[in-house]
């Protein structure tokens, strides 16, 4: 299972660890707690857990615990009998019954009322629910996956979240890193989203000026991937030229990064899938004269260049293939295939 299968774009070491754990836990029925800041892609991870599980042909039923008033949430989760309250004009099953055989996703579970947390605990322990106004219990066969942007251990210490429920949920913890902690992934994501939005709008794919690359790489992205995606869509609409320049970048971002002249070069010099940009004293495209001067055809020239980059990446990473793949902006499996092809494994 890799980023493409899940729908999360990225090749950083921190994401690789998430994918490795996800691959192990997805086929099981273990309860999973996904944590991370808003906008990091928690729901994508949860959906991947379901689609890669043995329950993939059964319902996936999400519920946002923070978006439904607490007086209605119990009925949404467990259903109600006719006449259970003023507007209960007919019997209605809840989300747990609807998900029988499948997966229930409790999003923003940190927002749940303490009294309702007790009932969730019972579901996890006994695998049974009771409708609002009901007289008996109903068995349910569901896998529970929860997500939150809160630190539940701190919430437990403050008395806002039940300790016993926390440990029931936290069987398999999966933490999605913030975008600012994902190394080279920023420019990779910008490239991806610009391509997607430009293709949708049937315009030439935008690339980033070298200065803009430095700015976006230095920005801390408080809104994470969601904020970056919104910026890419805005640029695909408002940017007039073929390149994104400083004038196209919102003042909020420019203000945060400070003196642009003091910014370090981006961790990846050019966003993947976008044209490289030649600049004075920096990168220069090879020419036909370079090929002729070395007596090489195109294939031999490209093979030689690739081999030199592979060796350099391995040297920089002290032979650690995960890190070398990250430096090159490729998957570890791709790196291994290239090394085997050249008998460098």
VOTORFI-207505 format. One record per residue (C-alpha): y, z, x. Coordinates in Angstrom, 2 decimals, always signed. Layout:
// VOTORFI-207505
Y | Z | X
...
This chain:
// VOTORFI-207505
+0.00 | +0.00 | +0.00
+3.34 | -0.98 | +1.48
+7.01 | -1.16 | +0.50
+6.65 | -4.54 | -1.21
+3.87 | -3.26 | -3.50
+5.94 | -0.25 | -4.49
+9.24 | -2.05 | -4.88
+11.07 | +0.02 | -2.27
+12.59 | -2.00 | +0.56
+12.42 | -0.28 | +3.92
+10.47 | +0.12 | +7.15
+11.76 | +3.42 | +8.52
+9.32 | +6.00 | +9.85
+10.27 | +8.48 | +7.12
+9.34 | +5.98 | +4.39
+6.13 | +5.05 | +6.16
+5.00 | +8.67 | +5.89
+5.74 | +8.66 | +2.15
+3.70 | +5.49 | +1.66
+0.79 | +6.89 | +3.66
+0.63 | +10.02 | +1.50
+1.06 | +7.99 | -1.69
-1.88 | +5.78 | -0.78
-4.11 | +8.82 | -0.36
-3.07 | +10.66 | -3.51
-2.66 | +7.78 | -5.98
-6.40 | +7.39 | -6.81
-6.73 | +11.13 | -7.54
-5.70 | +13.19 | -10.56
-3.72 | +15.69 | -8.48
-0.34 | +16.79 | -9.75
+2.52 | +15.38 | -7.65
+6.09 | +16.61 | -7.26
+8.52 | +13.94 | -6.06
+11.80 | +15.24 | -4.66
+14.89 | +13.57 | -3.29
+18.56 | +12.98 | -3.96
+19.68 | +10.89 | -6.92
+19.39 | +7.18 | -6.26
+16.61 | +7.37 | -3.66
+13.97 | +5.65 | -5.81
+11.87 | +8.55 | -7.14
+10.86 | +6.71 | -10.32
+9.60 | +3.73 | -8.29
+7.33 | +6.07 | -6.35
+6.06 | +7.69 | -9.55
+5.31 | +4.33 | -11.17
+3.43 | +3.30 | -8.02
+1.35 | +6.47 | -8.28
+0.33 | +5.38 | -11.78
-0.26 | +1.68 | -11.09
-2.41 | +2.49 | -8.04
-4.40 | +5.17 | -9.90
-7.64 | +5.03 | -11.88
-5.46 | +5.54 | -14.99
-3.48 | +2.33 | -14.46
-4.81 | +0.74 | -17.68
-3.74 | +3.76 | -19.74
-0.19 | +4.69 | -20.83
+2.58 | +5.65 | -18.43
+4.95 | +7.85 | -20.44
+8.23 | +8.97 | -18.83
+10.58 | +11.59 | -20.24
+13.93 | +12.65 | -18.78
+14.04 | +16.41 | -19.20
+17.76 | +16.50 | -18.49
+18.76 | +13.83 | -21.01
+17.28 | +15.42 | -24.17
+18.83 | +18.55 | -25.73
+16.61 | +21.56 | -25.06
+16.15 | +22.25 | -28.79
+14.61 | +18.77 | -29.18
+12.69 | +18.54 | -25.91
+9.70 | +20.61 | -27.10
+9.18 | +18.29 | -30.06
+9.50 | +15.24 | -27.80
+6.89 | +16.59 | -25.41
+4.37 | +18.12 | -27.81
+5.16 | +16.53 | -31.19
+5.67 | +18.33 | -34.50
+4.11 | +18.75 | -37.92
+5.81 | +17.69 | -41.12
+8.25 | +20.39 | -42.26
+8.30 | +22.17 | -38.90
+12.11 | +22.03 | -38.94
+14.91 | +20.58 | -41.09
+14.58 | +16.92 | -40.14
+10.81 | +16.88 | -39.60
+10.09 | +14.66 | -42.60
+6.76 | +13.49 | -41.20
+4.20 | +14.47 | -38.58
+4.95 | +12.99 | -35.17
+2.87 | +13.05 | -31.97
+4.58 | +14.00 | -28.73
+4.69 | +12.31 | -25.34
+1.63 | +14.17 | -24.04
-0.51 | +12.87 | -26.91
+0.91 | +9.37 | -26.47
-0.07 | +9.48 | -22.79
-3.65 | +10.62 | -23.38
-5.80 | +9.15 | -20.62
-2.73 | +8.13 | -18.64
+0.24 | +9.66 | -16.83
+3.15 | +11.79 | -18.04
+6.26 | +11.59 | -15.85
+8.54 | +14.62 | -16.20
+11.78 | +13.41 | -14.66
+14.48 | +15.94 | -13.69
+12.13 | +18.81 | -14.43
+14.55 | +21.17 | -12.70
+16.75 | +20.91 | -15.82
+14.04 | +22.29 | -18.13
+14.63 | +25.52 | -20.06
+12.62 | +28.54 | -18.83
+10.88 | +29.06 | -22.19
+9.65 | +25.49 | -22.23
+8.47 | +25.80 | -18.64
+5.89 | +28.31 | -19.91
+4.42 | +25.67 | -22.22
+4.29 | +23.07 | -19.45
+2.43 | +25.61 | -17.34
-0.13 | +25.96 | -20.12
-0.64 | +22.19 | -20.23
-1.31 | +22.14 | -16.50
-3.68 | +25.10 | -16.68
-5.55 | +24.48 | -19.93
-5.00 | +20.74 | -20.55
-4.00 | +21.46 | -24.13
-0.84 | +21.31 | -26.25
+0.32 | +22.68 | -29.58
+2.63 | +20.73 | -31.85
+5.81 | +22.41 | -33.11
+4.86 | +23.99 | -36.42
+1.18 | +23.38 | -35.74
-1.67 | +25.84 | -36.28
-4.07 | +24.77 | -33.56
-4.30 | +23.33 | -30.08
-5.11 | +19.76 | -29.06
-6.81 | +18.78 | -25.84
-5.03 | +16.14 | -23.75
-6.28 | +14.26 | -20.71
-3.18 | +13.42 | -18.71
-2.02 | +13.35 | -15.14
+1.34 | +15.08 | -14.69
+3.85 | +13.82 | -12.14
+7.26 | +15.47 | -11.92
+10.47 | +14.61 | -10.10
+13.72 | +16.41 | -9.38
+16.83 | +16.15 | -7.23
+17.06 | +19.93 | -7.07
+15.57 | +22.26 | -4.47
+13.05 | +24.03 | -6.71
+12.33 | +26.74 | -4.14
+16.00 | +27.71 | -4.29
+15.88 | +27.50 | -8.10
+12.90 | +29.89 | -8.08
+14.79 | +32.33 | -5.84
+17.75 | +32.20 | -8.25
+15.50 | +32.86 | -11.25
+16.14 | +29.46 | -12.83
+12.65 | +28.04 | -12.35
+9.29 | +29.71 | -12.78
+7.49 | +30.36 | -9.50
+4.03 | +29.86 | -11.05
+5.06 | +26.49 | -12.50
+6.54 | +25.42 | -9.16
+3.24 | +26.00 | -7.39
+1.32 | +24.23 | -10.16
+3.56 | +21.17 | -9.77
+3.82 | +21.22 | -5.99
+0.16 | +20.44 | -5.29
+1.13 | +17.22 | -3.52
+4.80 | +17.14 | -2.50
+6.43 | +13.77 | -1.84
+9.98 | +13.82 | -0.51
+12.04 | +10.64 | -0.51
+14.59 | +10.67 | +2.32
+18.25 | +10.02 | +1.69
+19.43 | +6.56 | +2.73
+21.56 | +8.04 | +5.53
+18.33 | +9.34 | +7.09
+16.44 | +6.05 | +6.92
+17.53 | +4.55 | +10.22
+17.65 | +0.76 | +10.18
+17.01 | +0.40 | +6.44
+20.69 | +0.19 | +5.41
+21.27 | -3.35 | +6.66
+17.78 | -4.38 | +5.58
+18.63 | -3.28 | +2.04
+22.07 | -4.88 | +2.06
+20.48 | -8.16 | +3.11
+17.84 | -7.93 | +0.38
+20.23 | -7.10 | -2.45
+22.82 | -9.70 | -1.40
+20.12 | -12.34 | -1.42
+18.84 | -11.26 | -4.85
+22.27 | -11.17 | -6.49
+23.53 | -14.36 | -4.85
+20.42 | -16.24 | -5.96
+20.88 | -14.96 | -9.50
+24.45 | -16.18 | -9.50
+23.43 | -19.48 | -7.86
+25.84 | -19.09 | -4.99
+25.37 | -19.42 | -1.24
+23.82 | -16.27 | +0.20
+26.46 | -14.03 | +1.77
+26.11 | -12.67 | +5.27
+27.91 | -9.73 | +6.88
+30.50 | -9.94 | +9.62
+29.61 | -7.86 | +12.69
+32.41 | -5.38 | +11.88
+31.18 | -4.92 | +8.31
+27.68 | -4.28 | +9.64
+29.04 | -1.44 | +11.78
+30.93 | +0.02 | +8.82
+28.00 | -0.06 | +6.39
+25.66 | +1.35 | +9.01
+28.04 | +4.27 | +9.67
+28.69 | +5.11 | +6.00
+26.69 | +8.08 | +4.64
+25.84 | +6.55 | +1.22
+26.12 | +9.65 | -1.01
+24.81 | +7.57 | -3.94
+21.89 | +6.35 | -1.83
+20.14 | +3.05 | -2.66
+21.68 | +2.89 | -6.13
+25.19 | +2.93 | -4.61
+24.24 | +0.27 | -2.07
+22.75 | -1.96 | -4.76
+25.91 | -1.66 | -6.85
+28.04 | -2.63 | -3.83
+25.88 | -5.70 | -3.16
+26.24 | -6.86 | -6.76
+30.01 | -6.36 | -6.62
+30.25 | -8.35 | -3.39
+28.17 | -11.19 | -4.84
+30.77 | -11.51 | -7.61
+34.07 | -10.78 | -5.87
+33.61 | -12.05 | -2.31
+35.32 | -15.46 | -1.98
+34.01 | -16.63 | +1.39
+30.53 | -17.06 | +2.84
+30.83 | -13.87 | +4.87
+31.61 | -10.31 | +3.81
+34.69 | -9.15 | +5.71
+36.48 | -5.81 | +5.93
+38.89 | -6.78 | +3.14
+35.88 | -7.01 | +0.79
+34.73 | -3.44 | +1.44
+35.93 | -0.65 | -0.92
+38.56 | +1.73 | +0.44
+36.24 | +4.69 | -0.27
+33.81 | +3.44 | +2.36
+36.47 | +2.52 | +4.91
+38.14 | +5.93 | +4.55
+34.93 | +7.81 | +5.15
+33.86 | +5.98 | +8.32
+37.27 | +6.52 | +9.97
+38.45 | +4.57 | +13.02
+36.45 | +1.34 | +12.95
+37.16 | +0.70 | +16.62
+35.26 | +3.87 | +17.51
+32.13 | +3.00 | +15.52
+28.92 | +2.37 | +17.47
+27.09 | -0.93 | +17.07
+24.73 | -1.02 | +14.08
+21.17 | +0.15 | +14.62
+20.06 | -3.36 | +13.66
+22.56 | -5.89 | +14.97
+22.01 | -8.35 | +12.14
+20.71 | -7.64 | +8.64
+17.23 | -9.23 | +8.29
+17.04 | -12.56 | +6.44
+20.72 | -13.21 | +7.15
+22.19 | -15.54 | +9.79
+22.85 | -14.05 | +13.21
+26.50 | -14.12 | +14.20
+27.59 | -15.18 | +17.66
+30.56 | -13.34 | +19.11
+32.34 | -13.15 | +22.43
+30.30 | -11.27 | +25.02
+27.42 | -10.80 | +22.55
+24.66 | -12.90 | +21.00
+24.53 | -16.65 | +21.65
+22.15 | -19.11 | +20.02
+19.73 | -20.93 | +22.35
+20.38 | -24.64 | +22.70
+18.28 | -27.74 | +23.35
+19.49 | -27.51 | +26.94
+17.80 | -24.11 | +27.22
+14.47 | -25.61 | +26.10
+14.80 | -28.58 | +28.44
+15.87 | -26.38 | +31.32
+12.67 | -24.36 | +31.00
+10.51 | -27.40 | +30.32
+9.30 | -25.96 | +27.01
+8.78 | -27.36 | +23.56
+10.05 | -25.50 | +20.51
+6.78 | -23.66 | +19.78
+6.32 | -22.53 | +23.39
+9.95 | -21.41 | +23.58
+9.68 | -19.35 | +20.37
+6.34 | -17.84 | +21.42
+7.82 | -16.80 | +24.77
+10.89 | -15.28 | +23.12
+8.76 | -13.37 | +20.62
+6.45 | -12.03 | +23.34
+9.41 | -10.76 | +25.38
+10.82 | -8.98 | +22.31
+7.43 | -7.42 | +21.53
+7.16 | -6.08 | +25.08
+10.72 | -4.75 | +25.04
+10.18 | -2.98 | +21.72
+6.96 | -1.37 | +23.01
+8.78 | -0.20 | +26.15
+11.62 | +1.31 | +24.11
+9.10 | +3.06 | +21.85
+6.96 | +4.30 | +24.79
+4.02 | +2.40 | +23.34
+4.21 | +4.02 | +19.88
+3.50 | +1.12 | +17.52
+5.15 | +2.65 | +14.42
+8.42 | +3.01 | +16.31
+8.12 | -0.42 | +17.95
+7.61 | -2.02 | +14.53
+10.67 | -0.17 | +13.22
+12.77 | -1.39 | +16.16
+11.70 | -4.98 | +15.41
+12.21 | -4.62 | +11.65
+8.61 | -5.54 | +10.81
+5.61 | -3.75 | +9.32
+3.21 | -1.97 | +11.66
+0.36 | -4.22 | +10.48
+2.44 | -7.30 | +11.33
+3.11 | -5.94 | +14.82
-0.59 | -5.27 | +15.40
-1.49 | -8.80 | +14.27
+1.04 | -10.28 | +16.70
-0.25 | -8.12 | +19.57
-3.86 | -9.09 | +18.85
-2.93 | -12.77 | +18.72
-1.48 | -12.46 | +22.23
-4.27 | -10.16 | +23.51
-1.64 | -7.43 | +24.06
-3.40 | -4.82 | +21.88
